[in-house]
């Protein structure tokens, strides 16, 4: 399976209602599962994005909105085994009990920090007993659970490293042209699972159309001549897309197929394309391939903005994905997609997100209309030039700029738009002159050995003699990152035809095979005083790129459990516990396999 297919498959998830209330209920219900007795009080600590998005959005199966009711229902009725669908099946009695709990002041909600990084901490109390659950970085990523002060689960050890190293996500190692090529050539059966998104999102739309609680769906239907699918593809797209969004934000009891943790993103990335499929009669194969591209472009932008941005990622990220996918459906090439991308960047970038509510419908209408307009204009060679606004010299740079300006971090630091042009002319030059990545030389051995010693316990660290042998045997597979005359990070490993990393490879440099299939990684070392700056990610990305250019089959490493999530950001897949006993530690073997035509 292609790495991009796996990215899509892992990211697509059913979500009931707006994703954030479901995530809150998941955290609370998980904590309650480890509480002796029933929860009498709930305290929530939420990052700004979660707090904002759930503040006025509907709770599925109820007429209520907001963080407190999501928490109360999580404590009383949610099933954590159902993940983001944990509120599915709640009863009227559950709702009444939640109302009483909120009215009695048993739920307290605090904003813990202003950041795009997802953080949900639920603390529950029942009599003399307590329990807690912490979710970080993704809506379902539970990293810590406690019960009466006892740790039940703890995966927090690697979180600081994950945040600080700023790993280059696997999606960012592809260009727009490569994403489009994947969409055109990936085996159809490999992406057939995407059909689920259309089935689920259209069922949500129909639920909204049939519900007396919706407003916009029926008006949009009338504007489309009373038909779900008319001859007007833009009005049809506006109807089904925003009818589904309205149903979602008011909390109707049907799930959406989310992407990048958001049901609305998933809807906007798919249903405009489904409208084109139904009205313009393209093939299902074209639809599936275009949707894969739409998802990937959305994911590309969202990796820069963060999952919970200050601006409307539904329009900016998912809408841009839809625009490029429409160009794809109309037979346009990568150049035309780039023009559509520039048009979208020049129009909707800057739209704020004010939480999950019916205002999302208006933003969705803008996204749909601009996606179709941007695609049509691009195909007629009408587009905003690269020199203007936040458009970059390449489509990848434009997507990066769109994501960065949508990041809450940008808003908090009040970085003005003109910093983008300064970044192009000043910052990039400064970084290139200050930092250098090069291969190891014999005179580097002492510096390498010193950094190895401060990064690893003695039982795990390579000796100076071992490092010297490695540098002699395979210097071109020893990447060093220098800041002036200081070695701040390095990656190394031999090449071999053996598919698995074994302990003897660490000490036997003569096992190196220059024409081998697999690039091994023995260590990723970063000066402890220089961590949280993205240095390891920078040198690791170069190391991976070099292996791919050399025609290797892939890259293999072993790591401790706390770093599995970190390396997964680069596309590595966990293969389970390794046979290695190096340093008397339990290691996971992870593999990044390159797609070779």
C-alpha positions as CSV (number, residue, x, y, z in Angstrom):
1,X,0.0,0.0,0.0
2,X,1.3,3.5,-0.9
3,X,2.3,5.7,2.0
4,X,-0.2,8.3,0.9
5,X,-3.0,5.8,0.9
6,X,-2.2,4.8,4.4
7,X,-2.2,8.5,5.4
8,X,-5.7,8.9,4.1
9,X,-6.9,5.6,5.6
10,X,-5.6,6.6,9.0
11,X,-7.0,10.1,8.9
12,X,-10.6,9.2,7.7
13,X,-12.8,8.7,10.7
14,X,-16.5,8.8,11.4
15,X,-17.4,11.6,13.8
16,X,-20.8,12.2,15.4
17,X,-21.6,15.9,15.5
18,X,-18.8,18.4,15.7
19,X,-15.6,16.5,16.5
20,X,-14.7,18.5,19.6
21,X,-17.8,17.6,21.8
22,X,-17.2,13.9,20.9
23,X,-13.5,14.2,21.9
24,X,-14.5,15.9,25.2
25,X,-17.1,13.1,25.9
26,X,-14.4,10.5,25.0
27,X,-12.0,12.0,27.6
28,X,-14.6,12.2,30.3
29,X,-16.0,8.8,29.7
30,X,-12.5,7.3,29.7
31,X,-11.8,8.9,33.0
32,X,-15.1,7.6,34.4
33,X,-14.3,4.1,33.4
34,X,-11.4,4.2,35.9
35,X,-13.4,5.9,38.7
36,X,-14.8,3.8,41.6
37,X,-18.5,4.7,41.6
38,X,-20.4,7.4,39.6
39,X,-18.9,10.8,38.7
40,X,-20.3,13.6,40.9
41,X,-18.1,16.4,39.5
42,X,-16.2,17.0,36.3
43,X,-13.5,19.5,35.6
44,X,-12.3,20.2,32.1
45,X,-9.1,21.8,31.0
46,X,-9.2,22.6,27.3
47,X,-6.8,24.3,24.8
48,X,-8.2,27.3,23.1
49,X,-9.2,25.5,19.8
50,X,-11.2,22.8,21.6
51,X,-12.8,25.4,23.9
52,X,-13.8,27.6,21.0
53,X,-15.0,24.9,18.6
54,X,-17.3,23.2,21.1
55,X,-18.6,26.3,22.8
56,X,-21.8,26.7,20.8
57,X,-22.0,23.5,18.7
58,X,-24.8,21.1,19.0
59,X,-24.6,17.8,21.0
60,X,-25.8,14.9,18.9
61,X,-29.2,13.5,20.1
62,X,-30.0,16.6,22.2
63,X,-31.0,20.2,21.8
64,X,-28.1,21.4,23.9
65,X,-24.8,22.9,22.9
66,X,-21.3,23.4,24.4
67,X,-18.5,22.0,26.5
68,X,-20.4,21.5,29.7
69,X,-23.1,19.3,28.2
70,X,-20.6,17.3,26.2
71,X,-18.8,16.6,29.5
72,X,-22.0,15.8,31.4
73,X,-23.1,13.3,28.8
74,X,-19.6,11.9,28.7
75,X,-19.8,11.2,32.4
76,X,-23.3,9.8,32.4
77,X,-23.8,7.9,29.1
78,X,-20.9,7.9,26.7
79,X,-19.2,4.7,25.6
80,X,-15.4,5.3,25.3
81,X,-15.1,2.1,23.2
82,X,-16.9,3.9,20.4
83,X,-14.3,6.7,20.2
84,X,-15.7,9.8,18.5
85,X,-19.0,8.0,18.2
86,X,-19.2,7.7,22.0
87,X,-22.4,9.7,22.3
88,X,-24.2,7.5,19.9
89,X,-27.4,6.0,21.5
90,X,-27.9,8.4,24.4
91,X,-31.5,8.5,25.7
92,X,-33.9,11.2,26.9
93,X,-33.2,10.1,30.5
94,X,-29.5,10.7,29.9
95,X,-30.2,14.2,28.6
96,X,-32.3,15.1,31.6
97,X,-29.6,13.8,34.0
98,X,-27.0,15.9,32.1
99,X,-29.2,18.9,32.4
100,X,-29.5,18.4,36.2
101,X,-25.7,17.9,36.5
102,X,-25.0,21.2,34.6
103,X,-27.6,23.1,36.5
104,X,-26.2,22.0,39.8
105,X,-22.8,23.4,38.9
106,X,-21.1,20.0,38.8
107,X,-19.3,20.7,35.6
108,X,-16.5,23.3,35.4
109,X,-14.7,24.2,32.2
110,X,-11.4,26.1,31.9
111,X,-9.3,27.2,29.0
112,X,-5.8,25.9,29.8
113,X,-3.7,27.5,27.0
114,X,-4.0,29.3,23.7
115,X,-2.5,27.0,21.1
116,X,-3.4,24.9,18.1
117,X,-2.1,21.8,19.8
118,X,-5.1,19.7,20.9
119,X,-5.3,19.3,24.7
120,X,-8.3,17.9,26.6
121,X,-7.8,17.0,30.3
122,X,-10.8,15.6,32.1
123,X,-10.8,15.2,35.9
124,X,-13.7,13.4,37.5
125,X,-14.6,13.0,41.2
126,X,-16.9,10.5,42.9
127,X,-17.0,10.5,46.7
128,X,-13.4,10.1,47.8
129,X,-12.2,8.7,44.5
130,X,-10.8,10.6,41.5
131,X,-9.7,9.7,38.0
132,X,-8.4,11.6,35.0
133,X,-7.8,11.3,31.2
134,X,-5.5,13.4,29.0
135,X,-5.9,13.7,25.2
136,X,-3.1,15.4,23.2
137,X,-2.3,16.2,19.6
138,X,-5.3,14.3,18.0
139,X,-8.9,14.0,19.0
140,X,-8.6,10.4,20.0
141,X,-5.0,10.2,21.2
142,X,-5.3,9.3,24.8
143,X,-1.8,9.8,26.4
144,X,-2.5,9.5,30.2
145,X,-5.1,8.0,32.5
146,X,-5.0,8.0,36.3
147,X,-7.2,6.5,39.1
148,X,-6.9,7.7,42.7
149,X,-3.5,9.1,41.9
150,X,-2.2,5.9,40.4
151,X,-1.0,5.9,36.8
152,X,-3.0,3.6,34.6
153,X,-1.6,4.7,31.3
154,X,1.2,7.1,30.5
155,X,2.5,7.9,27.0
156,X,3.5,11.5,27.8
157,X,7.2,11.0,28.0
158,X,7.7,11.7,24.3
159,X,5.2,14.6,24.0
160,X,7.7,17.4,24.6
161,X,10.1,16.0,22.1
162,X,7.3,15.5,19.6
163,X,6.2,19.2,19.9
164,X,9.7,20.6,20.0
165,X,11.3,18.6,17.2
166,X,8.7,19.8,14.7
167,X,9.0,16.7,12.6
168,X,8.5,17.1,8.9
169,X,5.3,15.3,8.2
170,X,5.3,12.7,5.5
171,X,2.8,14.7,3.4
172,X,5.3,17.5,3.2
173,X,7.9,15.4,1.5
174,X,5.6,15.4,-1.6
175,X,5.1,18.1,-4.2
176,X,1.8,19.0,-5.7
177,X,2.8,17.3,-8.9
178,X,3.6,14.1,-6.9
179,X,0.3,14.2,-5.1
180,X,-1.5,14.6,-8.5
181,X,0.5,11.8,-10.0
182,X,-0.4,9.5,-7.0
183,X,-4.1,10.4,-7.6
184,X,-3.8,9.4,-11.2
185,X,-1.9,6.2,-10.8
186,X,-2.7,4.6,-7.4
187,X,-4.5,1.3,-8.0
188,X,-8.2,1.9,-7.8
189,X,-8.9,-0.9,-5.3
190,X,-6.4,0.7,-2.9
191,X,-8.6,3.8,-2.5
192,X,-12.0,2.2,-2.8
193,X,-12.6,2.7,0.9
194,X,-13.2,6.4,0.1
195,X,-16.7,5.4,-1.1
196,X,-17.6,5.3,2.6
197,X,-17.2,9.1,2.8
198,X,-19.8,9.8,0.2
199,X,-22.3,7.3,1.7
200,X,-21.9,8.7,5.2
201,X,-21.8,12.4,4.3
202,X,-24.9,12.1,2.0
203,X,-26.8,10.2,4.7
204,X,-26.0,13.2,7.0
205,X,-27.2,15.6,4.4
206,X,-30.5,13.7,4.0
207,X,-30.9,13.6,7.8
208,X,-30.7,17.4,7.8
209,X,-33.0,17.8,4.8
210,X,-35.7,15.7,6.6
211,X,-35.2,17.4,10.0
212,X,-37.5,20.2,11.2
213,X,-34.6,21.6,13.1
214,X,-32.6,22.7,10.1
215,X,-33.1,26.0,8.3
216,X,-30.6,26.4,5.5
217,X,-31.0,23.0,3.9
218,X,-34.6,23.6,2.8
219,X,-33.9,27.1,1.6
220,X,-30.9,25.9,-0.4
221,X,-33.1,23.1,-1.8
222,X,-35.6,25.7,-3.0
223,X,-32.7,27.8,-4.5
224,X,-31.7,24.6,-6.5
225,X,-35.2,24.4,-8.0
226,X,-36.5,22.0,-5.4
227,X,-34.1,19.3,-6.6
228,X,-31.2,17.7,-4.8
229,X,-29.3,17.3,-8.0
230,X,-30.2,20.0,-10.6
231,X,-28.3,20.9,-13.8
232,X,-26.5,23.7,-11.8
233,X,-23.5,22.0,-10.3
234,X,-22.5,24.9,-8.1
235,X,-26.0,25.2,-6.5
236,X,-26.1,21.4,-6.1
237,X,-22.8,21.4,-4.4
238,X,-23.8,24.3,-2.1
239,X,-26.9,22.4,-1.2
240,X,-25.5,19.0,-0.3
241,X,-22.3,20.3,1.2
242,X,-23.9,22.9,3.5
243,X,-27.0,20.9,4.2
244,X,-24.6,18.2,5.7
245,X,-22.6,20.9,7.6
246,X,-25.8,22.3,9.1
247,X,-27.0,18.9,10.2
248,X,-23.6,18.3,11.8
249,X,-23.3,21.5,13.7
250,X,-26.8,21.4,15.2
251,X,-26.1,17.9,16.5
252,X,-28.3,15.6,14.4
253,X,-27.8,12.0,15.1
254,X,-25.8,11.0,12.0
255,X,-22.0,10.9,11.7
256,X,-19.8,12.7,9.1
257,X,-16.7,11.2,7.7
258,X,-14.0,13.5,9.1
259,X,-10.6,14.3,7.7
260,X,-7.8,16.0,9.7
261,X,-10.1,15.6,12.7
262,X,-13.0,17.6,11.4
263,X,-16.3,16.5,9.9
264,X,-16.8,19.8,8.1
265,X,-13.4,19.4,6.5
266,X,-14.4,16.0,5.4
267,X,-17.7,17.3,4.0
268,X,-16.2,20.2,2.0
269,X,-13.3,18.0,0.7
270,X,-15.8,15.5,-0.7
271,X,-19.4,16.6,-1.5
272,X,-18.6,19.4,-4.0
273,X,-16.8,16.6,-6.0
274,X,-19.8,14.3,-5.5
275,X,-22.1,17.0,-6.9
276,X,-19.8,17.2,-10.0
277,X,-19.9,13.5,-10.3
278,X,-23.8,13.4,-10.3
279,X,-24.4,16.5,-12.4
280,X,-21.5,16.3,-15.0
281,X,-21.6,12.4,-15.1
282,X,-17.9,11.7,-14.6
283,X,-16.9,8.1,-13.7
284,X,-16.8,6.8,-10.2
285,X,-13.1,6.1,-10.7
286,X,-12.5,9.8,-11.5
287,X,-14.4,10.8,-8.4
288,X,-12.4,8.5,-6.1
289,X,-9.1,9.7,-7.5
290,X,-10.1,13.4,-7.3
291,X,-11.2,12.9,-3.7
292,X,-7.9,11.3,-2.7
293,X,-6.2,14.4,-4.1
294,X,-8.6,16.7,-2.3
295,X,-7.9,15.0,1.0
296,X,-4.2,15.2,0.5
297,X,-4.1,18.9,-0.3
298,X,-6.3,19.6,2.7
299,X,-4.0,17.5,4.9
300,X,-0.9,19.3,3.5
301,X,-2.3,22.7,4.5
302,X,-3.6,21.5,7.9
303,X,-0.2,20.2,8.9
304,X,1.0,23.8,8.8
305,X,-2.0,25.4,10.4
306,X,-2.6,22.8,13.1
307,X,-5.8,20.8,13.6
308,X,-7.5,23.7,15.4
309,X,-6.6,26.9,13.7
310,X,-7.6,30.5,14.4
311,X,-9.0,30.7,10.9
312,X,-11.5,28.6,9.0
313,X,-9.6,25.5,7.9
314,X,-12.8,24.1,6.4
315,X,-12.8,26.8,3.7
316,X,-9.1,27.4,3.5
317,X,-7.7,23.8,3.6
318,X,-10.6,21.7,2.5
319,X,-12.0,24.3,0.0
320,X,-8.6,24.5,-1.6
321,X,-8.4,20.7,-1.8
322,X,-11.8,20.7,-3.5
323,X,-10.7,23.4,-6.0
324,X,-7.6,21.5,-7.1
325,X,-9.6,18.3,-7.3
326,X,-12.2,20.1,-9.6
327,X,-9.4,21.0,-11.9
328,X,-8.3,17.4,-11.8
329,X,-11.9,16.2,-12.7
330,X,-12.0,18.7,-15.6
331,X,-8.8,17.3,-17.0
332,X,-6.4,20.1,-15.9
333,X,-2.7,19.5,-15.2
334,X,-0.6,20.5,-12.3
335,X,0.0,23.9,-13.7
336,X,-3.7,24.6,-13.7
337,X,-4.0,23.2,-10.2
338,X,-1.3,25.7,-9.1
339,X,-3.3,28.5,-10.6
340,X,-6.5,27.4,-8.8
341,X,-4.4,27.2,-5.6
342,X,-3.2,30.8,-6.1
343,X,-6.8,31.9,-6.7
344,X,-8.0,30.3,-3.5
345,X,-5.1,31.6,-1.5
346,X,-5.8,35.1,-2.7
347,X,-9.5,35.0,-1.9
348,X,-10.5,33.0,1.2
349,X,-7.4,33.1,3.3
350,X,-8.1,35.1,6.4
351,X,-11.6,33.8,7.1
352,X,-11.8,33.3,10.9
353,X,-13.1,30.3,12.8
354,X,-15.6,31.3,15.5
355,X,-16.4,27.7,16.6
356,X,-18.7,25.0,15.4
357,X,-22.1,26.6,14.7
358,X,-24.5,27.4,11.9
359,X,-22.1,30.1,10.8
360,X,-20.1,27.3,9.3
361,X,-22.8,27.0,6.7
362,X,-22.1,30.5,5.4
363,X,-18.4,29.8,5.4
364,X,-19.1,26.5,3.6
365,X,-21.1,28.3,0.9
366,X,-18.2,30.7,0.3
367,X,-15.8,27.8,0.1
368,X,-17.9,25.9,-2.4
369,X,-18.5,28.9,-4.7
370,X,-14.8,30.0,-4.6
371,X,-13.6,26.4,-5.2
372,X,-15.7,26.2,-8.4
373,X,-14.8,29.7,-9.5
374,X,-11.1,29.3,-8.8
375,X,-11.0,26.1,-10.8
376,X,-12.9,27.6,-13.7
377,X,-10.8,30.7,-13.8
378,X,-7.6,28.7,-13.6
379,X,-8.6,26.5,-16.6
380,X,-9.1,29.7,-18.6
381,X,-5.6,30.9,-17.5
382,X,-7.0,33.6,-15.2
383,X,-5.2,33.5,-11.9
384,X,-3.3,35.6,-9.3
385,X,0.4,35.7,-10.0
386,X,3.0,34.3,-7.6
387,X,4.4,37.7,-6.8
388,X,1.1,38.9,-5.1
389,X,0.0,38.5,-1.5
390,X,0.8,35.2,0.2
391,X,1.2,33.3,-3.0
392,X,4.6,31.5,-3.1
393,X,7.1,30.8,-5.8
394,X,5.9,27.2,-5.8
395,X,2.5,25.6,-5.0
396,X,4.1,24.0,-2.0
397,X,5.2,27.4,-0.6
398,X,1.7,28.8,-1.2
399,X,0.1,25.9,0.7
400,X,2.7,26.5,3.5
401,X,1.8,30.2,3.7
402,X,-1.9,29.5,3.8
403,X,-1.4,27.1,6.7
404,X,0.9,29.4,8.6
405,X,-1.3,32.4,8.4
406,X,-4.2,30.2,9.7
407,X,-2.2,29.1,12.7
408,X,-3.2,30.4,16.1
409,X,0.6,30.8,16.7
410,X,0.7,33.4,14.0
411,X,-2.2,35.2,15.4
412,X,-0.9,35.3,18.9
413,X,2.5,36.6,17.9
414,X,0.8,39.2,15.7
415,X,3.1,38.5,12.8
416,X,2.0,40.7,9.9
417,X,1.6,39.6,6.3
418,X,4.7,41.3,5.1
419,X,6.8,38.7,7.1
420,X,6.2,36.2,4.3
421,X,8.2,38.3,1.8
422,X,10.9,38.8,4.4
423,X,11.0,35.1,5.1
424,X,11.6,34.5,1.4
425,X,14.5,37.0,1.2
426,X,16.1,37.1,4.6
427,X,15.3,34.3,7.0
428,X,15.9,31.4,4.6
429,X,19.3,32.9,3.7
430,X,20.3,33.3,7.3
431,X,19.4,29.7,8.1
432,X,21.3,28.3,5.2
433,X,24.5,30.2,6.1
434,X,24.2,29.5,9.8
435,X,23.4,25.7,9.6
436,X,25.2,23.1,7.5
437,X,24.4,19.4,7.0
438,X,27.3,17.4,5.7
439,X,28.7,13.9,5.8
440,X,31.2,12.8,8.5
441,X,35.0,13.1,8.2
442,X,37.7,11.4,10.3
443,X,38.3,14.7,12.2
444,X,34.6,14.7,13.4
445,X,34.9,11.5,15.5
446,X,35.6,13.2,18.8
447,X,32.6,15.6,18.4
448,X,30.3,12.7,17.4
449,X,31.4,10.6,20.3
450,X,30.9,13.4,22.7
451,X,27.3,14.1,21.5
452,X,26.5,10.4,21.5
453,X,27.6,10.1,25.1
454,X,25.4,13.0,26.3
455,X,22.4,11.7,24.3
456,X,22.3,8.1,25.4
457,X,22.9,6.1,28.6
458,X,26.3,4.3,28.7
459,X,24.7,0.9,27.9
460,X,23.1,2.3,24.8
461,X,25.7,4.8,23.5
462,X,28.2,3.8,20.8
463,X,31.9,3.9,21.9
464,X,34.4,6.2,20.3
465,X,36.1,3.2,18.7
466,X,32.8,2.0,17.2
467,X,32.0,5.5,15.9
468,X,35.5,5.7,14.3
469,X,34.9,2.4,12.5
470,X,31.6,3.6,11.2
471,X,33.0,6.8,9.9
472,X,35.7,4.9,8.1
473,X,33.3,2.3,6.6
474,X,30.3,4.5,5.6
475,X,31.0,8.3,6.0
476,X,28.4,9.1,3.4
477,X,25.7,7.5,5.6
478,X,26.7,9.7,8.6
479,X,24.8,13.0,8.4
480,X,26.0,15.8,10.7
481,X,24.2,19.0,11.4
482,X,26.6,21.8,12.3
483,X,25.7,25.3,13.7
484,X,29.0,27.1,13.0
485,X,31.6,24.9,14.7
486,X,29.2,23.1,17.0
487,X,27.8,19.7,16.2
488,X,24.1,19.9,17.2
489,X,22.5,16.8,15.7
490,X,23.4,13.7,13.6
491,X,21.9,10.6,12.0
492,X,23.8,7.5,11.0
493,X,23.5,3.9,9.9
494,X,24.8,1.3,7.5
495,X,23.2,0.0,4.4
496,X,22.4,-3.7,4.0
497,X,20.3,-6.2,2.1
498,X,19.0,-7.6,5.4
499,X,15.5,-6.2,6.0
500,X,15.7,-6.0,9.8
501,X,18.0,-4.1,12.1
502,X,20.1,-6.5,14.3
503,X,22.3,-5.8,17.3
504,X,25.4,-7.0,15.6
505,X,25.1,-4.2,13.0
506,X,25.9,-1.6,15.7
507,X,29.4,-3.0,16.3
508,X,30.3,-4.6,12.9
509,X,30.8,-1.7,10.5
510,X,32.0,-4.2,7.9
511,X,28.4,-5.4,7.4
512,X,27.8,-2.3,5.4
513,X,26.8,-3.0,1.7
514,X,26.9,0.2,-0.3
515,X,24.5,-1.3,-2.9
516,X,22.2,-2.7,-0.2
517,X,18.4,-2.4,-0.3
518,X,17.8,-1.0,3.2
519,X,19.2,2.1,4.9
520,X,19.4,1.5,8.7
521,X,19.3,4.2,11.3
522,X,21.3,3.5,14.4
523,X,20.6,6.8,16.2
524,X,19.1,10.3,15.9
525,X,21.2,12.4,18.3
526,X,20.5,16.0,19.2
527,X,22.3,18.2,21.7
528,X,20.0,18.3,24.8
529,X,20.5,22.1,25.0
530,X,19.3,22.5,21.4
531,X,16.2,20.4,21.4
532,X,12.7,21.7,20.7
533,X,14.1,23.5,17.6
534,X,13.3,21.0,14.9
535,X,16.9,20.1,14.4
536,X,16.5,16.3,14.5
537,X,13.6,16.5,12.0
538,X,15.8,18.6,9.7
539,X,18.7,16.2,9.5
540,X,16.4,13.1,9.5
541,X,14.5,14.4,6.6
542,X,17.7,14.9,4.6
543,X,18.9,11.4,5.5
544,X,15.6,9.9,4.3
545,X,15.7,11.9,1.1
546,X,19.2,10.8,0.4
547,X,18.2,7.1,0.9
548,X,15.3,7.5,-1.5
549,X,17.4,9.2,-4.1
550,X,20.0,6.4,-3.9
551,X,17.3,3.9,-4.8
552,X,17.0,2.2,-1.5
553,X,13.9,0.1,-0.7
554,X,13.3,2.0,2.5
555,X,14.7,3.0,5.9
556,X,14.6,0.9,9.1
557,X,15.1,2.1,12.7
558,X,14.4,0.9,16.3
559,X,13.1,3.2,19.0
560,X,11.6,3.2,22.4
561,X,7.8,3.1,22.8
562,X,7.6,6.8,23.7
563,X,9.0,7.8,20.3
564,X,6.8,5.6,18.1
565,X,4.4,8.4,17.6
566,X,7.2,10.8,16.7
567,X,8.7,8.7,13.9
568,X,5.2,7.9,12.6
569,X,5.1,11.6,11.6
570,X,7.8,10.8,9.0
571,X,5.9,7.9,7.6
572,X,7.5,5.1,9.6
573,X,5.2,2.2,10.4
574,X,5.6,0.4,13.7
575,X,6.3,-3.4,13.1
576,X,6.1,-4.3,16.8
577,X,8.7,-5.3,19.3
578,X,12.2,-5.9,17.9
579,X,14.4,-8.8,18.7
580,X,17.0,-6.3,19.7
581,X,18.2,-6.4,23.3
582,X,20.6,-3.5,22.8
583,X,21.3,-1.7,26.1
584,X,18.9,-4.2,27.7
585,X,15.9,-2.0,26.5
586,X,12.7,-2.9,24.7
587,X,12.8,-1.5,21.2
588,X,10.1,-1.1,18.5
589,X,11.2,-1.7,14.9
590,X,9.8,0.9,12.5
591,X,10.0,0.9,8.7
592,X,9.6,3.5,6.0
593,X,9.1,1.9,2.7
594,X,9.6,4.0,-0.4
595,X,7.1,3.8,-3.3
596,X,9.1,2.7,-6.4
597,X,7.5,2.5,-9.8
